[in-house]
């Protein structure tokens, strides 16, 4: 995993393991644009789409994120680097508490 997105994936997996977060790689069968990851901890859940630094959402991903947020009440974070992954974890799963200082 030497691509930027691969490095983000590796960081996400390691962070989830250290912080006791359950993480599942997603794929919505027959549907294009699903976010990459579902993260869950203590009754909270978020979806994460990982991108490289300059990666952009496809139109299908944009539509899917809107649908998930509007219809499903999911919070979807688009993360381009380790800092944005940390932010998603802190705000989405820990109510804004910075639990990622030591990662």
N, C-alpha and C positions, 0 to 999 in steps of 0.2 A: 504494500500500500504506500507507494511513494508519490502518488498524485496528491495535489492539495486536498481534494475531497477525501481521498483515502486517509490522509493524515488527520483530517477532521473526524472521520469515522473512528479511527483508532483512539483518538483523544476522548471522544464521546463514550466509547465502550469502557475505557479505563476509568473515567470519571464516574460513570454509573456504578461500576463495581465497587469503587472506593466509598461511594456515598450511599450504597444500599438502595439504588434505584433499579426497578425492573424495567428492562428495555427490550422492545421487540422491533425487528426490521419489518417494515410494512410492504405490502403489495396488495392492491385491491384487484382481485382477479377480473380480467376483462375491462379494466378501467385504466385510463392513462392519467397521470398527474398526481398520484397518491404521494403524500409526504413520505420521507424515508423512515422515520422512527416514531414509535409510540413509547413515551416514558411515563412511568407510574410510581407513585410513592405516597403512602398514607392517605389513600382516597383522592389524591390529586392526579391529574393526567394532562400531558401536553403532547403535541405533535411537533416534530422537527423535520424540516427540509434542509439538508446539507448542500451547500454550494461551495465551489472554489471562490477565492477572493473576488474575481470579476465575473463569476457565474450569474446568469440571469434565469429567472423563472420563465418557463414556456407558457404560452397562453393557456394550455390545458392545466398546468400547475396553478396558475393564477385563478382559474375558474374553480378548481377543486378546493383550493384554500378558502375562497369566498364561501363556497357551499358548506364546507366543514365548520367554518366560523359562524355563518348565519343560521344554518339549519341544524347543525349538530352541537353548537355551543362549545366547540373545541377551540382551544387557544393554539394557534399554529405559529411557530417561530421559524424564520428563515435565517440560517446561521452560515456565515462565511468564514469564520475563524474561531480559534479557541476562546477568545474573549466573548464573542456572541453566544457560543455554546454555554459558557459559564453564566452569562446573563439570563439565558433561557431557563437554565436549571434553577438559579437562585430565585427568580421572579415567578416562574411557573410552578415550581414544586416546593419551594421553601418560603413563600410569602415575602420575598425580598431580602431574606437573611443571606449574607455572603458566607456560604459554606464551602466555597471553592478556592479559598485563599491558598491552600496547600497543594493544589493540583498542579 
